[in-house]
Amino acid sequence: MVDSMQAIFSADDYGVHYPDSRGKFGPYGGKYVPETLIPALEELEEIHATAMQDAGFQDELNSLLETYVGRPTPLTHARRLTEHFGGPEIYLKREDLAHTGAHKINNALGQALMVKRILGKNRVVAETGAGQHGVAVATVCALLDMECVVYMGSVDMARQAPNVFRMRLLGADVREVSSGSQTLKDAINEAIRDWVTNVPDTHYLLGSALGPHPFPVMVRNLQSVIGREARRQMLDPSVGPGQLPDVVVACVGGGSNAIGMFYPFVMDPGVRLLGVEAGGRGIESQKHAARFADPKMGRLGVLHGTRSYVLQDEDGQIALTHSISAGLDYASVGPEHALLRDRERAEYFYCTDEQALAGFELLCRQEGIIPALESAHAVGWLPELMSDVSSDDVVLVSLSGRGDKDLDTVMAELAPGA
Ligand SMILES: *Cc1c(COP(=O)(O)O)cnc(C)c1O
């Protein structure tokens, strides 16, 4: 049985963590978009609220999560990793075993089903950088018989040729964007342009807990299935340790796997919530995507419709980011994370490329699991966590995806010339 989404909407929960009427999480979030997009966002807000209460929608979504996505994903006791550190018991939430190999499908499926069922929309546009979100969207569009257009920068298309082929196999129309830097941000601009022009029959399917309201809260709610399952599995002594974790760790790109994991634990005061950003080549190098950790470059700003921490230069131009993992390589971070950090409910750290590669190899050797490079940031940061926990603590790690997609990158790093 898939855990129902309605369960998280107890009154307390809702009041504390639902953004205000302007879509603000405290000083963060909101909807900084051109006037023409406001009606589309308001419509989305309405159907999101409807869907959350609609038992028919919930049943259909839960049934697809179970029979198509493969949920609930397992909770794995990482015995050898635990032994390796000689410290706390470590558990892994296995989003790598979800269909298409990562958590992104939870969001893609939920949004597509919502707009098809409630609004009767049959066309979806999306942007993709590394191609992972594009593949998830193309997958659910094939499943639900929806037209799918994915915008992708020329540079990214060349770098991610196998994902372009995957999307086309799945029936998506992948459109090359050759303006600007020919990468993710230009693809976002094109996807939004398409959406504005075709709003009556088209949904813009955003891939992380980012963008204008209601996307951050909608994506969080759809991804919270991760944390709801993990919380129940941890408490169930036949599956997990029979207790809540003391610490929860997740990597933070836009922030969707992390917020989906954190959210169901937010009301458990004894559970520490730790997010790990991409430290790239180190904060000093300025080649990273650690929006919270860099006091010089990480400042409040607006990017893609939402107010949050944004990496920028002295003139407020969006900084070029770097991470060995494409999924963490983004200049801003979801607004709810910024609020959780202000309220000291969650803490944020960073893991460098080098530490992530070490985490990648460690998980392969110790557990027989090849993680996504994004997820390897959560694993690669565990050695730093060890000095900060006691050996009878229990640690839960969000393993957001699998590493098949990253083999070329890792091969070039670990065995140059091989
Ligand atoms: C895209 C991706 C991420 C980063 O996105 P979030 O929204 O921060 O979760 C992390 N892990 C994997 C495997 C991804 O594909």
The ligand as a MOL file (V3000), in Angstrom:
LIG
                    3D

  0  0  0     0  0            999 V3000
M  V30 BEGIN CTAB
M  V30 COUNTS 15 15 0 0 0
M  V30 BEGIN ATOM
M  V30 1 C 17.7940 15.9010 -10.2160 0
M  V30 2 C 18.3770 15.0750 -9.1470 0
M  V30 3 C 18.7160 15.6100 -7.8840 0
M  V30 4 C 18.6050 17.0640 -7.5490 0
M  V30 5 O 17.3160 17.5840 -7.5350 0
M  V30 6 P 16.5530 17.9160 -6.1980 0
M  V30 7 O 15.3550 18.6530 -6.6810 0
M  V30 8 O 17.4340 18.7560 -5.3380 0
M  V30 9 O 16.2150 16.6320 -5.5430 0
M  V30 10 C 19.1960 14.7470 -6.9120 0
M  V30 11 N 19.3770 13.4360 -7.1600 0
M  V30 12 C 19.0790 12.8910 -8.3560 0
M  V30 13 C 19.3130 11.4430 -8.5560 0
M  V30 14 C 18.5760 13.6810 -9.3890 0
M  V30 15 O 18.3010 13.1240 -10.5740 0
M  V30 END ATOM
M  V30 BEGIN BOND
M  V30 1 1 1 2
M  V30 2 1 2 3
M  V30 3 2 2 14
M  V30 4 1 3 4
M  V30 5 2 3 10
M  V30 6 1 4 5
M  V30 7 1 5 6
M  V30 8 2 6 7
M  V30 9 1 6 8
M  V30 10 1 6 9
M  V30 11 1 10 11
M  V30 12 2 11 12
M  V30 13 1 12 13
M  V30 14 1 12 14
M  V30 15 1 14 15
M  V30 END BOND
M  V30 END CTAB
M  END
